[in-house]
Amino acid sequence: MGAAAEAGRPAAMAGGAAAGGEWLAEIGAVIARLGEPDLPERLDAALRRLAPFDLSVIFAYPAAGRVLHLHDGLGAHRPGAALAAYLDGAYLLDPFYVACARPVPPGLYRMRDIAPDAFFEGEYVNNWEVHPCISMESGSLSEEIGYVVELPGGLRAVYSLMRSAGQPPFDAAEFERLSGAEPIVREALRRQFPRLAAPEPAAAALAGAAEPVLDRAFATFCAGLLSTRERMVTQMVLRGHSTHSVAALFGIAEGTVKNHRKSIYAKLGIASQQELFSLFLTHVLTERNTAELAA
C-alpha cells in the first residue's frame, strides 16, 4: 500500500467510526423513546444517519376500515385535502397498499420495484388532489421507498421515506444501509403499536362479508354498466398497468385491450384516463360515506 493510501486510511477509519458512533447513539435514543409519542421522529433521525431523506409517513392498513395514519413526517408539506382523500379511499391505488393486501414479505422496497409498469405515468402518482406526498407541482418526489412491517394482530404498516424532486434517488449503498436497519425498524414499530385495530364500526359494512376492500371497490365500480372483463381491465388500468401489461396478464392481444378501453370509455361517457380515475375516486368515497351513514 502506498504512502498516500496509508496516510488517508486513519482519517477514513475515523470518519467511519464517528458515523457509526452517531448511528449507535440514535439507536439508543430510539430504544429510550419506545412507547412514547415521538418514537417515529426518533426513528426518522436515526435513519437519516444512514441516508438523508426529506419526508416520511407511516400508514397501517386494516383488513377493513379506515387507514390508520400513525406518523406525519411531512413537515411543512401540508397535504391537506389530499391526505383526507387518501385516507378515504385513494390508498386503494397505492402500490404499497396493494403489497400489503396481496402480501409481500416484510422488508424494505422501492416503490418502483413493486408498482405496475405504467404507474408513474398514471393519474394517481401525479395528482396532487389525492396523493398526500406530492405538492401542487406534479411529480414532486424523486423517489419513495418503504418498510413493509407486520404489526401484532395481523395489520400491515408501511413506513415510507421520500426524497423531493431535485434530489437523486436512493443509491444502492444507501438502500443497502437502510435495508440493513430493517430489523430495528420492524421491532421498534411492533413494540410501538402493539394493539392497533380498525377504529370504525363501519368497517364490516364497508368490507362486505369477507371480501377484501380492494377487490370489493373494483367489483362494485360501474357494475351495472361494465362487463366482468371490462371491470378487470379497468382495475388494471387504474392501478397503473400499460396496455402491454394488461394484455400479458390476461393472455389477450393488445388490440383487444384497446378495444375494451374504447368500450369502457363509451359506456361511461368519458374520453380520458383522468376522467376514469375521477369516477373511481368518487365511487370509493361514496361507498365509504354510505357505509358510515348505515353504521
C-alpha positions in Angstrom: 0.0 0.0 0.0 1.4 3.4 -1.0 2.2 6.2 1.5 -0.7 8.3 0.4 -3.2 5.5 0.9 -1.7 4.7 4.3 -2.0 8.4 5.3 -5.6 8.5 4.2 -6.6 5.3 5.9 -6.7 6.6 9.5 -8.8 9.6 8.5 -11.3 7.4 6.7 -11.5 4.9 9.6 -12.0 7.8 12.0 -14.8 9.2 9.8 -16.4 5.7 9.6 -16.1 5.3 13.4 -17.7 8.7 14.0 -20.6 7.9 11.7 -21.0 4.5 13.4 -21.0 6.2 16.8 -23.7 8.6 15.8 -25.8 5.8 14.4 -25.5 3.9 17.7 -26.4 7.0 19.7 -29.5 7.5 17.6 -30.5 3.8 18.1 -30.1 4.4 21.9 -32.5 7.3 21.6 -34.9 5.1 19.7 -34.8 2.5 22.4 -35.2 5.1 25.1 -38.4 6.5 23.4 -40.2 3.2 22.8 -43.8 3.7 23.8 -43.5 7.5 23.7 -45.4 9.6 21.1 -42.2 10.9 19.5 -40.8 7.4 18.7 -41.4 7.8 14.9 -39.4 11.1 15.0 -36.5 9.4 16.7 -36.6 6.7 14.0 -36.5 9.4 11.3 -33.5 10.9 13.0 -31.7 7.6 13.3 -32.3 6.6 9.7 -31.1 9.9 8.4 -27.7 8.9 9.7 -27.7 6.2 7.1 -29.2 8.1 4.2 -30.8 11.6 4.1 -34.5 11.9 3.1 -37.0 14.8 3.1 -40.4 13.3 4.0 -41.7 10.3 5.9 -45.1 8.9 6.8 -46.4 5.7 8.4 -49.8 4.2 7.4 -51.3 1.0 8.8 -53.8 -0.9 6.7 -56.5 -2.9 8.5 -58.2 -5.7 6.5 -61.3 -3.5 6.5 -61.9 0.1 7.7 -60.2 3.4 7.5 -56.4 3.6 7.1 -54.5 4.5 10.3 -52.2 7.5 10.0 -49.5 6.7 12.5 -46.8 9.2 11.7 -46.7 12.5 9.8 -43.2 13.4 8.9 -44.3 15.6 6.0 -43.3 18.8 7.9 -44.4 22.0 6.1 -45.5 20.0 3.1 -49.2 20.2 4.4 -51.0 17.8 2.1 -54.4 19.0 3.4 -57.3 17.6 1.4 -55.1 15.2 -0.4 -54.4 13.3 2.8 -58.1 13.1 3.6 -58.8 11.8 0.1 -56.0 9.2 0.5 -57.4 8.0 3.9 -60.9 7.9 2.5 -60.1 5.6 -0.4 -57.4 6.8 -2.8 -55.0 4.5 -0.9 -56.5 1.6 -2.8 -54.3 2.5 -5.8 -51.1 2.9 -3.7 -48.7 0.1 -4.7 -47.6 -0.2 -1.0 -51.2 -0.8 0.0 -51.6 -3.4 -2.7 -48.3 -5.0 -1.5 -49.9 -5.3 2.0 -53.3 -6.5 0.7 -51.7 -9.2 -1.6 -48.9 -9.7 0.9 -45.3 -9.4 0.0 -42.8 -10.5 2.7 -41.8 -7.8 5.2 -38.8 -5.7 4.2 -37.7 -2.5 2.5 -38.9 -1.9 -1.0 -38.5 0.7 -3.7 -42.0 1.7 -4.9 -40.8 1.5 -8.5 -40.0 -2.2 -7.9 -43.5 -3.1 -6.8 -45.5 -0.7 -8.9 -47.1 -1.7 -12.3 -45.1 -0.7 -15.4 -47.0 2.5 -16.2 -47.8 3.6 -12.7 -45.5 6.6 -12.7 -47.2 8.0 -15.8 -50.7 7.5 -14.4 -53.1 9.8 -12.7 -52.7 8.6 -9.1 -49.0 9.4 -8.7 -49.2 12.7 -10.5 -52.4 14.0 -9.0 -51.9 16.4 -6.1 -55.5 16.2 -5.1 -55.2 12.6 -3.9 -51.5 11.8 -3.3 -50.6 13.1 0.1 -46.9 13.2 -0.6 -46.7 15.4 -3.6 -47.5 19.1 -3.9 -49.4 21.3 -6.3 -46.5 20.8 -8.7 -46.9 17.4 -10.3 -44.2 14.9 -9.8 -42.6 16.5 -6.7 -41.0 13.3 -5.4 -37.8 11.8 -6.9 -38.3 8.5 -5.1 -40.3 6.8 -2.4 -39.2 3.7 -0.5 -41.0 1.9 2.2 -40.6 -0.6 5.0 -43.4 -3.2 5.0 -44.0 -4.3 8.6 -46.4 -6.8 10.0 -47.7 -5.5 13.3 -49.2 -7.5 16.1 -52.7 -8.6 15.4 -52.1 -9.0 11.7 -52.2 -5.4 10.5 -49.6 -4.4 8.0 -47.9 -1.0 8.1 -45.7 0.9 5.6 -43.1 3.3 6.8 -42.3 5.4 3.8 -39.1 7.5 3.3 -39.2 10.1 0.4 -36.9 12.4 -1.4 -38.2 15.5 -3.1 -37.7 16.4 -6.7 -34.3 17.8 -7.4 -32.7 15.2 -5.1 -31.2 12.0 -6.5 -33.0 8.7 -5.8 -31.6 6.5 -3.1 -28.4 4.9 -4.4 -27.5 1.2 -4.0 -25.3 1.8 -1.0 -27.9 4.0 0.8 -30.6 1.4 0.1 -28.4 -1.3 1.4 -27.7 0.6 4.6 -31.4 1.3 5.2 -32.3 -2.3 4.4 -29.8 -3.4 7.0 -31.7 -1.4 9.6 -35.0 -3.2 8.8 -34.9 -5.4 11.9 -34.6 -2.4 14.1 -37.4 -0.6 12.3 -39.6 -3.7 12.4 -39.2 -4.3 16.1 -39.5 -0.7 17.1 -42.8 -0.3 15.2 -44.1 -3.7 16.5 -43.5 -2.5 20.1 -44.7 1.0 19.5 -48.1 -0.2 18.0 -48.9 -3.5 19.7 -52.7 -3.2 19.8 -54.0 -1.4 16.7 -57.4 -2.1 15.3 -59.7 -0.5 12.7 -61.3 2.4 14.5 -64.6 2.5 12.8 -67.7 0.3 13.4 -68.5 0.9 9.7 -65.6 -1.4 8.7 -67.6 -4.6 8.4 -70.3 -2.9 6.4 -67.7 -1.4 4.1 -65.9 -4.6 3.5 -68.9 -6.8 2.9 -68.8 -10.4 4.0 -65.2 -11.5 4.0 -64.3 -9.6 0.8 -61.2 -7.5 0.9 -61.8 -3.8 0.5 -59.6 -3.6 -2.6 -61.5 -6.3 -4.5 -64.9 -5.0 -3.5 -64.1 -1.5 -4.6 -63.3 -2.7 -8.1 -66.1 -5.3 -8.2 -68.8 -2.7 -7.5 -67.3 0.1 -9.7 -69.9 0.6 -12.5 -71.1 -2.9 -12.0 -74.3 -2.2 -13.9 -72.6 -0.7 -16.9 -69.4 -2.7 -17.5 -68.9 -6.4 -18.2 -66.8 -8.5 -15.8 -63.9 -8.4 -18.2 -64.2 -4.6 -18.7 -64.1 -4.1 -14.9 -61.0 -6.3 -14.7 -59.3 -4.2 -17.4 -60.5 -1.0 -15.6 -58.9 -2.2 -12.4 -55.5 -2.9 -14.1 -55.5 0.5 -15.9 -56.3 2.4 -12.7 -53.6 0.6 -10.8 -51.1 1.7 -13.4 -50.7 -1.2 -15.9 -49.9 -0.4 -19.5 -51.8 -1.9 -22.4 -48.9 -4.3 -22.9 -49.0 -5.4 -19.3 -52.8 -5.9 -19.2 -52.6 -8.0 -22.4 -49.9 -10.1 -20.9 -51.7 -10.6 -17.6 -55.0 -11.7 -19.3 -53.4 -13.6 -22.2 -55.1 -11.5 -24.8 -53.9 -9.3 -27.7 -53.0 -5.6 -27.1 -55.6 -4.7 -29.7 -58.3 -6.4 -27.6 -57.2 -4.4 -24.6 -57.5 -1.2 -26.6 -61.0 -2.2 -27.8 -62.0 -2.9 -24.2 -60.8 0.6 -23.2 -62.8 2.2 -26.0 -65.9 0.3 -24.9 -65.3 1.3 -21.2 -65.0 5.0 -22.1 -68.1 4.9 -24.4 -70.2 3.2 -21.7 -69.1 5.6 -19.0 -69.4 8.7 -21.3 -65.8 9.7 -20.8 -62.9 10.4 -23.0 -59.7 10.0 -20.9 -58.0 8.0 -18.2 -58.1 11.1 -16.0 -61.9 11.1 -16.1 -61.9 7.3 -15.4 -59.7 8.0 -12.3 -62.1 10.7 -11.1 -65.1 8.4 -11.5 -63.4 5.7 -9.5 -62.4 8.0 -6.7 -65.9 9.4 -6.5 -67.2 5.8 -6.3 -64.8 4.9 -3.5 -65.7 8.0 -1.4 -69.4 7.5 -2.0 -69.2 3.8 -0.8 -67.4 4.8 2.3 -69.8 7.6 3.2 -72.8 5.3 2.6 -71.2 2.7 4.9 -70.6 5.3 7.6 -74.2 6.5 7.5 -75.5 3.0 7.7 -73.4 2.1 10.7 
